[in-house]
Amino acid sequence: MKKEDLKKIGENIYEIAKSGNMNVPGRIFISERMIVEDNASEQIRNVAQLPGILKYSIGLTDMHVGYGFPIGGVAAFDLKKGVISPGGVGYDINCLTGDSKILTEFGQSIPIKDFEKHAHKINIEQNGMVLDQIEFLTRLPTLNFKNKKIENKKIEFFMSKEANEIYEIKLNSGLRIKATKEHPFLTKEGMKSIFDLKDRENLAVNLFEGIKESEIIDKKQAISLKLLGYMFGDGCLYESKKKIYGAIYGTKEDLKVIKNDLKEINVNSNIYSRKRDHEIKTKYEIVKFNTTNYELHIHSKEFKESLKKMGMPLGNKTRQKINIPDWIKNSNRIVKRLFLAGFFGAELSSPKASSKTCFYCPTIDQNKIERLKENAREFLIEISLLLEEFDIKNTRITETEDYKNKYGEKTMRFRLMVSSEEEMLKLWRNVGFEYNLKRQKLANIAALYLLLKKKENEKRNKLASKVKEYKKKGFSLKEVQKIFLNQINKRFIERHYYENSGQRINLDFISFNKFLIEKLNEIKKYGTIFDSIKNIKKLPGKHKVYDFNLKENHNFVANGFIVSNCGVLLLKTNLTSKDLIGKEKMLADALEKKIPSGVGRGSPFQVSYKEFDQILEKGSQYLVEKGYGMKEDYLFCEEEGCMKEADASLVSDRAKKRGIGQLGTIGAGNHFLDVLEVEKIFDKKIAEVFGLKKNQIVILVHCGSRGLGHQVASDYIKKMEDEYGIKNFPDRELICAPINSKLGKE
């Protein structure tokens, strides 16, 4: 609905005339310059059709699309004839379409709609209550905003609903995703919903997508496979005095990742360092240098025996035949990817530019004594054949004579190379690197660069084809150049007008080395890299959509995007802006420490279920009794901080389980705690009523409904739909119950 279709009835007041099944008119409070969101105004119409609505269906200044009711919408209902609706009370759900590919801990891309298949229910008893807990068999990579590192986190909850509005975001790299308008995406300014995104805004991306396999692999097997692959390159098992020793070599940072993985499967290990003087003989010279080397020693005898049974060679790998274990070659792609990614973390070269916009071929170098030449080639052929299963077919093997080793034996260097940029993209995005954080970062950046380069070439190819097409139509060179005046330079048009020229990248296209510096700075500042929005468009029809609630970090990777999963309160203080000068950082740090934010973030309060029931029934008054405030705090709250009829027994065990660990937390997305200064008074009388003065410091809190509110709403939507159905409403999201019914009173 456009503003011109509304009737202005007063300053900043517009009316939607009563029509059709509307029981009352609609009223929207906006200024001349503000825009009315079409679907939000349609929701105002829909709410006006509910039984027992009084006087108006109202939309306030911040009105936008919500669940059935617009967020920022208000409606009053007759206590005898009216209804109550979860959508009118409000709760948060921001979702993705079912085909969104979710990156998992062990490198699989699984459609979000399929995750319910990978969950199982367990009964747990806690404080006298028996609860159903859903356990998911895989964790998801998440970005920790504080330490700027990727961490694997548990899925706490899984949600779905029907959505009337879906939007598709497309980035310059070609990445796409479909989501509801409220779904938050990570930007350089924090999480923003599609509703708040700007043209060409930068969104956080992770270009590694893994493989499209839905089967879930056991954690111990997955970690063992990654480690086995890595140790085929930079590790060893050896026997001495009938005892097996295991050592792994790498950077301190990478070895910490391995140590944490081993801890996950109850394997003890320690990292050691030592300074060493190196003297390496090469074909050309003897290279001498000093380094501090790090190595991780595995202490578990059982695990070392397990590695041996899995096919880890014993002793010096350069002086014996090495093959990929048959059981890996005969396994599924999940197993093969984990082994290869571990091996590549140790042995595959890092992405590196060979020229301004091109890359050196990724290579694996292996040194063997001459008598093991056939085995060296056989091993690289096995790697090449495994890569073919990931559609990486353009590989080549070379060999060269090398130096004589310390035993006087002739050695040879064997090399496996992956050619073509298309193959590099598959290698870096689908197989990737394990236990090598540096190469993971470089591969992520290089993959984004190649996708952007590919899009630029596609654009130029289309223009070249158009130039030839217009020439065939008899257009002169000058006429064609005029058509493409602001799209491409004249020399490009001339070349493709007269010649069958091959395509090459634009000379103005950014060099990889410059791009690399920019992206490494982004990682340093934000923990991730960014690509900019090309366009956002609304899609037709209704869709079933899904979302997760993750522990702690509450974000995950969907289709290469980093994505995330309401009340507002103003608190007065007796401080002025002068009181905070020079103390801003100290205050911000203290607030962040005391008040957790981010969906899934744990509560600073440890309460029993009995105490939680007291909080549900007595609200702010119970917290004041426990010393967390003063009587004046709840006296100025709606209904003095609690509803007299509140009955905690009506709240489901699942809702309590979701809420008990989130007490005193903010939430994520558009939820916040802001310390603000009163800069200007517009209405002195109202300011006096609220006790507000110029330069006064106030605190504005916008908190989420959290897991508790979401589950209560979900429970009653289901109950109301079962009891009353939806056939009499224009939108199924307006599900409701009569106020005086059993469900309404609950």
Secondary structure, DSSP 8 states (H G I E B T S, - for coil): --GGGSEEEETTEEEE---TT-SS-EEEE--TT----HHHHHHHHHHTTSTTEEEEEEEEEEEE--SSS-EEEEEEE-TTT-EE-HHHH------EETT-EEE-TTSBEEEGGGGGGGEEEEEEEETTEEEEEEEES--EEEEETTTTEEEEE-EEEEEEEEES-EEEEEETTS-EEEE-TT-EEEETTEEEEGGG--TT-EEEE-----B-------HHHHHHHHHHHHHHHHEEEEEETTEEEEEEEE-HHHHHHHHHHHHHTT--EEEEEEEEEEEEE-SS-EEEEEEEEEEEEE--HHHHHHHHHHT--BS-GGGS-----HHHHTS-HHHHHHHHHHHHHHHB----BSSSS-B---EEEEEEEGGGHHHHHHHHHHHHHHHHTTT---EEEEEEEEEE-TTS-EEEEEEEEE-SHHHHHHIIIII--SS-HHHHHHHHHHHHHHHHHHHHHHHHHHHHHHHHHHHHTT--HHHHHHHTTTTS-HHHHHHHHHS-------TTS--HHHHHHHHHHHHHHHSSEEEEEEEEEEE-S-EEEEEEEESTT--EEETTEEE----EEEEEEEEEGGGGTT-HHHHHHHHHHHS--STT---S----HHHHHHHHHHHHHHHHHTTSS-HHHHHTSGGGGS-TT--GGGS-HHHHHHHHT-TT---STT-EEEEEE----S-HHHHHHHT--TTEEEEEEE---HHHHHHHHHHHHHHHHHHH-STTSSSGGG--EETTSHHHH-
